[in-house]
Amino acid sequence: MTFWHCRTTFAPLYEGDPRDRQAILGHHGEEFTRRVYQKPILDRQKASVNALEARLTGKVVTMPVRESA
């Protein structure tokens, strides 16, 4: 198995600069990378919607701390 077999998993999970993701995948533009490979992660998408709703309704939300690499 090579990196190219895992590219559809890599693209949505990559949290760095989108231009770096584009370069790693060897694409000519970030829009192409986003359109072709990046798929929404439903749990992350739902958590974002819930956090936004909480902020808009005035609820107190604790912000998760990201682990640094």
A tleap script that builds the chain and sets N, CA, C and O, in Angstrom:
source leaprc.protein.ff14SB
mol = sequence {
  NMET THR PHE TRP HIE CYS ARG THR THR PHE
  ALA PRO LEU TYR GLU GLY ASP PRO ARG ASP
  ARG GLN ALA ILE LEU GLY HIE HIE GLY GLU
  GLU PHE THR ARG ARG VAL TYR GLN LYS PRO
  ILE LEU ASP ARG GLN LYS ALA SER VAL ASN
  ALA LEU GLU ALA ARG LEU THR GLY LYS VAL
  VAL THR MET PRO VAL ARG GLU SER CALA
}
set mol.1.N position { 0.845 -1.174 0.000 }
set mol.1.CA position { 0.000 0.000 0.000 }
set mol.1.C position { 0.894 1.243 0.000 }
set mol.1.O position { 1.902 1.287 0.706 }
set mol.2.N position { 0.531 2.228 -0.777 }
set mol.2.CA position { 1.314 3.449 -0.869 }
set mol.2.C position { 0.475 4.638 -0.411 }
set mol.2.O position { -0.721 4.514 -0.145 }
set mol.3.N position { 1.130 5.784 -0.328 }
set mol.3.CA position { 0.438 7.022 0.036 }
set mol.3.C position { -0.733 7.281 -0.902 }
set mol.3.O position { -1.791 7.733 -0.464 }
set mol.4.N position { -0.553 7.000 -2.180 }
set mol.4.CA position { -1.602 7.307 -3.166 }
set mol.4.C position { -2.853 6.481 -2.942 }
set mol.4.O position { -3.942 6.898 -3.336 }
set mol.5.N position { -2.724 5.321 -2.319 }
set mol.5.CA position { -3.908 4.536 -1.986 }
set mol.5.C position { -4.707 5.194 -0.866 }
set mol.5.O position { -5.909 4.957 -0.744 }
set mol.6.N position { -4.053 6.017 -0.049 }
set mol.6.CA position { -4.679 6.620 1.127 }
set mol.6.C position { -5.008 8.101 0.945 }
set mol.6.O position { -5.378 8.766 1.913 }
set mol.7.N position { -4.883 8.623 -0.253 }
set mol.7.CA position { -5.035 10.065 -0.455 }
set mol.7.C position { -6.432 10.577 -0.120 }
set mol.7.O position { -6.562 11.712 0.337 }
set mol.8.N position { -7.484 9.780 -0.331 }
set mol.8.CA position { -8.826 10.257 0.006 }
set mol.8.C position { -9.047 10.285 1.519 }
set mol.8.O position { -9.937 10.991 1.993 }
set mol.9.N position { -8.267 9.543 2.269 }
set mol.9.CA position { -8.316 9.613 3.725 }
set mol.9.C position { -7.464 10.781 4.207 }
set mol.9.O position { -7.843 11.488 5.140 }
set mol.10.N position { -6.331 10.978 3.580 }
set mol.10.CA position { -5.409 12.038 3.980 }
set mol.10.C position { -6.018 13.428 3.802 }
set mol.10.O position { -5.924 14.259 4.706 }
set mol.11.N position { -6.633 13.690 2.663 }
set mol.11.CA position { -7.105 15.043 2.332 }
set mol.11.C position { -8.057 15.632 3.373 }
set mol.11.O position { -7.836 16.766 3.798 }
set mol.12.N position { -9.105 14.924 3.808 }
set mol.12.CA position { -9.994 15.545 4.795 }
set mol.12.C position { -9.403 15.619 6.199 }
set mol.12.O position { -9.822 16.463 6.991 }
set mol.13.N position { -8.450 14.765 6.524 }
set mol.13.CA position { -7.891 14.752 7.876 }
set mol.13.C position { -6.720 15.711 8.052 }
set mol.13.O position { -6.341 16.016 9.183 }
set mol.14.N position { -6.145 16.189 6.956 }
set mol.14.CA position { -4.990 17.084 7.027 }
set mol.14.C position { -5.417 18.427 7.605 }
set mol.14.O position { -6.324 19.064 7.069 }
set mol.15.N position { -4.782 18.867 8.687 }
set mol.15.CA position { -5.177 20.101 9.367 }
set mol.15.C position { -4.201 21.251 9.157 }
set mol.15.O position { -4.330 22.290 9.804 }
set mol.16.N position { -3.238 21.089 8.276 }
set mol.16.CA position { -2.263 22.138 8.025 }
set mol.16.C position { -2.751 23.126 6.980 }
set mol.16.O position { -3.939 23.190 6.661 }
set mol.17.N position { -1.818 23.885 6.461 }
set mol.17.CA position { -2.102 24.872 5.420 }
set mol.17.C position { -2.623 24.165 4.172 }
set mol.17.O position { -2.013 23.193 3.725 }
set mol.18.N position { -3.738 24.630 3.598 }
set mol.18.CA position { -4.284 23.998 2.387 }
set mol.18.C position { -3.294 23.966 1.224 }
set mol.18.O position { -3.334 23.052 0.399 }
set mol.19.N position { -2.402 24.966 1.154 }
set mol.19.CA position { -1.409 24.963 0.079 }
set mol.19.C position { -0.413 23.821 0.258 }
set mol.19.O position { 0.086 23.270 -0.724 }
set mol.20.N position { -0.122 23.465 1.508 }
set mol.20.CA position { 0.762 22.323 1.754 }
set mol.20.C position { 0.079 21.026 1.320 }
set mol.20.O position { 0.709 20.164 0.706 }
set mol.21.N position { -1.208 20.890 1.639 }
set mol.21.CA position { -1.954 19.700 1.214 }
set mol.21.C position { -1.934 19.595 -0.314 }
set mol.21.O position { -1.733 18.515 -0.869 }
set mol.22.N position { -2.143 20.715 -0.973 }
set mol.22.CA position { -2.119 20.759 -2.434 }
set mol.22.C position { -0.765 20.288 -2.968 }
set mol.22.O position { -0.702 19.494 -3.907 }
set mol.23.N position { 0.312 20.782 -2.363 }
set mol.23.CA position { 1.652 20.402 -2.811 }
set mol.23.C position { 1.930 18.922 -2.549 }
set mol.23.O position { 2.514 18.238 -3.389 }
set mol.24.N position { 1.512 18.433 -1.391 }
set mol.24.CA position { 1.734 17.026 -1.055 }
set mol.24.C position { 1.025 16.121 -2.057 }
set mol.24.O position { 1.574 15.101 -2.474 }
set mol.25.N position { -0.192 16.494 -2.443 }
set mol.25.CA position { -0.954 15.685 -3.386 }
set mol.25.C position { -0.540 15.926 -4.839 }
set mol.25.O position { -0.946 15.181 -5.732 }
set mol.26.N position { 0.270 16.968 -5.079 }
set mol.26.CA position { 0.763 17.236 -6.424 }
set mol.26.C position { -0.261 17.863 -7.350 }
set mol.26.O position { -0.241 17.609 -8.554 }
set mol.27.N position { -1.160 18.681 -6.808 }
set mol.27.CA position { -2.200 19.307 -7.615 }
set mol.27.C position { -1.826 20.719 -8.023 }
set mol.27.O position { -0.992 21.364 -7.388 }
set mol.28.N position { -2.454 21.193 -9.094 }
set mol.28.CA position { -2.157 22.523 -9.604 }
set mol.28.C position { -2.914 23.614 -8.854 }
set mol.28.O position { -2.513 24.777 -8.908 }
set mol.29.N position { -3.994 23.274 -8.157 }
set mol.29.CA position { -4.753 24.287 -7.425 }
set mol.29.C position { -5.486 23.703 -6.237 }
set mol.29.O position { -5.882 22.537 -6.251 }
set mol.30.N position { -5.666 24.519 -5.205 }
set mol.30.CA position { -6.352 24.058 -3.987 }
set mol.30.C position { -7.820 23.743 -4.271 }
set mol.30.O position { -8.375 22.810 -3.689 }
set mol.31.N position { -8.448 24.503 -5.150 }
set mol.31.CA position { -9.856 24.235 -5.485 }
set mol.31.C position { -10.018 22.824 -6.048 }
set mol.31.O position { -10.976 22.126 -5.716 }
set mol.32.N position { -9.095 22.412 -6.886 }
set mol.32.CA position { -9.125 21.047 -7.437 }
set mol.32.C position { -8.999 20.021 -6.318 }
set mol.32.O position { -9.741 19.040 -6.280 }
set mol.33.N position { -8.066 20.249 -5.417 }
set mol.33.CA position { -7.859 19.320 -4.300 }
set mol.33.C position { -9.120 19.209 -3.458 }
set mol.33.O position { -9.556 18.110 -3.119 }
set mol.34.N position { -9.698 20.351 -3.123 }
set mol.34.CA position { -10.903 20.353 -2.296 }
set mol.34.C position { -12.054 19.649 -3.007 }
set mol.34.O position { -12.755 18.839 -2.400 }
set mol.35.N position { -12.248 19.946 -4.268 }
set mol.35.CA position { -13.377 19.393 -5.017 }
set mol.35.C position { -13.253 17.883 -5.202 }
set mol.35.O position { -14.248 17.165 -5.103 }
set mol.36.N position { -12.060 17.402 -5.465 }
set mol.36.CA position { -11.880 15.992 -5.791 }
set mol.36.C position { -11.769 15.103 -4.559 }
set mol.36.O position { -12.420 14.061 -4.481 }
set mol.37.N position { -10.944 15.512 -3.597 }
set mol.37.CA position { -10.618 14.600 -2.501 }
set mol.37.C position { -11.305 14.875 -1.184 }
set mol.37.O position { -11.712 13.942 -0.492 }
set mol.38.N position { -11.440 16.119 -0.828 }
set mol.38.CA position { -11.878 16.404 0.527 }
set mol.38.C position { -13.357 16.105 0.707 }
set mol.38.O position { -14.203 16.632 -0.014 }
set mol.39.N position { -13.651 15.265 1.664 }
set mol.39.CA position { -15.016 14.899 2.009 }
set mol.39.C position { -15.280 15.387 3.432 }
set mol.39.O position { -14.373 15.392 4.264 }
set mol.40.N position { -16.516 15.797 3.715 }
set mol.40.CA position { -16.797 16.241 5.079 }
set mol.40.C position { -16.744 15.067 6.057 }
set mol.40.O position { -17.127 13.945 5.724 }
set mol.41.N position { -16.272 15.340 7.242 }
set mol.41.CA position { -16.275 14.339 8.308 }
set mol.41.C position { -17.494 14.657 9.158 }
set mol.41.O position { -17.537 15.691 9.825 }
set mol.42.N position { -18.482 13.776 9.139 }
set mol.42.CA position { -19.787 14.072 9.716 }
set mol.42.C position { -19.722 14.440 11.195 }
set mol.42.O position { -20.417 15.360 11.625 }
set mol.43.N position { -18.907 13.745 11.979 }
set mol.43.CA position { -18.811 14.072 13.406 }
set mol.43.C position { -18.265 15.482 13.601 }
set mol.43.O position { -18.782 16.245 14.416 }
set mol.44.N position { -17.228 15.823 12.856 }
set mol.44.CA position { -16.626 17.145 12.959 }
set mol.44.C position { -17.608 18.216 12.470 }
set mol.44.O position { -17.703 19.295 13.056 }
set mol.45.N position { -18.335 17.908 11.393 }
set mol.45.CA position { -19.312 18.834 10.836 }
set mol.45.C position { -20.433 19.101 11.850 }
set mol.45.O position { -20.821 20.251 12.055 }
set mol.46.N position { -20.946 18.053 12.477 }
set mol.46.CA position { -22.016 18.200 13.465 }
set mol.46.C position { -21.524 18.983 14.682 }
set mol.46.O position { -22.247 19.832 15.204 }
set mol.47.N position { -20.309 18.708 15.134 }
set mol.47.CA position { -19.744 19.430 16.279 }
set mol.47.C position { -19.604 20.918 15.960 }
set mol.47.O position { -19.850 21.759 16.825 }
set mol.48.N position { -19.214 21.248 14.743 }
set mol.48.CA position { -19.082 22.654 14.345 }
set mol.48.C position { -20.439 23.351 14.341 }
set mol.48.O position { -20.556 24.487 14.800 }
set mol.49.N position { -21.445 22.687 13.835 }
set mol.49.CA position { -22.796 23.261 13.818 }
set mol.49.C position { -23.303 23.467 15.243 }
set mol.49.O position { -23.879 24.511 15.550 }
set mol.50.N position { -23.093 22.481 16.112 }
set mol.50.CA position { -23.528 22.609 17.500 }
set mol.50.C position { -22.809 23.746 18.223 }
set mol.50.O position { -23.421 24.481 18.999 }
set mol.51.N position { -21.504 23.887 17.964 }
set mol.51.CA position { -20.734 24.962 18.600 }
set mol.51.C position { -21.218 26.328 18.112 }
set mol.51.O position { -21.341 27.258 18.909 }
set mol.52.N position { -21.490 26.458 16.828 }
set mol.52.CA position { -21.991 27.716 16.284 }
set mol.52.C position { -23.358 28.053 16.859 }
set mol.52.O position { -23.618 29.198 17.229 }
set mol.53.N position { -24.224 27.062 16.934 }
set mol.53.CA position { -25.549 27.287 17.504 }
set mol.53.C position { -25.445 27.731 18.962 }
set mol.53.O position { -26.171 28.626 19.394 }
set mol.54.N position { -24.550 27.112 19.712 }
set mol.54.CA position { -24.370 27.484 21.114 }
set mol.54.C position { -23.879 28.924 21.242 }
set mol.54.O position { -24.350 29.664 22.106 }
set mol.55.N position { -22.938 29.325 20.389 }
set mol.55.CA position { -22.450 30.704 20.434 }
set mol.55.C position { -23.551 31.698 20.076 }
set mol.55.O position { -23.653 32.760 20.691 }
set mol.56.N position { -24.366 31.360 19.094 }
set mol.56.CA position { -25.428 32.265 18.661 }
set mol.56.C position { -26.550 32.380 19.683 }
set mol.56.O position { -27.225 33.408 19.744 }
set mol.57.N position { -26.759 31.348 20.481 }
set mol.57.CA position { -27.818 31.382 21.494 }
set mol.57.C position { -27.297 31.804 22.861 }
set mol.57.O position { -28.069 31.880 23.817 }
set mol.58.N position { -25.999 32.078 22.969 }
set mol.58.CA position { -25.432 32.582 24.214 }
set mol.58.C position { -25.029 31.519 25.210 }
set mol.58.O position { -24.719 31.847 26.355 }
set mol.59.N position { -25.022 30.260 24.818 }
set mol.59.CA position { -24.599 29.191 25.724 }
set mol.59.C position { -23.086 29.228 25.876 }
set mol.59.O position { -22.370 29.639 24.962 }
set mol.60.N position { -22.607 28.798 27.031 }
set mol.60.CA position { -21.165 28.733 27.267 }
set mol.60.C position { -20.656 27.411 26.714 }
set mol.60.O position { -21.163 26.340 27.048 }
set mol.61.N position { -19.650 27.509 25.865 }
set mol.61.CA position { -19.080 26.322 25.231 }
set mol.61.C position { -17.603 26.266 25.553 }
set mol.61.O position { -16.892 27.259 25.400 }
set mol.62.N position { -17.137 25.113 25.999 }
set mol.62.CA position { -15.701 24.958 26.236 }
set mol.62.C position { -15.034 24.627 24.911 }
set mol.62.O position { -15.524 23.796 24.146 }
set mol.63.N position { -13.929 25.274 24.652 }
set mol.63.CA position { -13.202 25.051 23.412 }
set mol.63.C position { -12.188 23.940 23.626 }
set mol.63.O position { -11.395 23.998 24.566 }
set mol.64.N position { -12.202 22.921 22.760 }
set mol.64.CA position { -11.217 21.843 22.891 }
set mol.64.C position { -9.819 22.359 22.554 }
set mol.64.O position { -9.651 23.215 21.686 }
set mol.65.N position { -8.833 21.828 23.248 }
set mol.65.CA position { -7.447 22.205 22.999 }
set mol.65.C position { -6.869 21.220 22.012 }
set mol.65.O position { -6.910 20.011 22.238 }
set mol.66.N position { -6.322 21.735 20.901 }
set mol.66.CA position { -5.711 20.864 19.903 }
set mol.66.C position { -4.329 20.430 20.369 }
set mol.66.O position { -3.579 21.196 20.973 }
set mol.67.N position { -4.026 19.201 20.073 }
set mol.67.CA position { -2.688 18.702 20.385 }
set mol.67.C position { -1.730 19.223 19.331 }
set mol.67.O position { -2.025 19.187 18.137 }
set mol.68.N position { -0.590 19.703 19.777 }
set mol.68.CA position { 0.401 20.171 18.795 }
set mol.68.C position { 1.262 18.995 18.349 }
set mol.68.O position { 1.531 18.063 19.107 }
set mol.69.N position { 1.679 19.076 17.103 }
set mol.69.CA position { 2.439 17.961 16.503 }
set mol.69.C position { 3.856 17.942 16.971 }
set mol.69.O position { 4.629 17.073 16.566 }
savepdb mol mol.pdb
quit
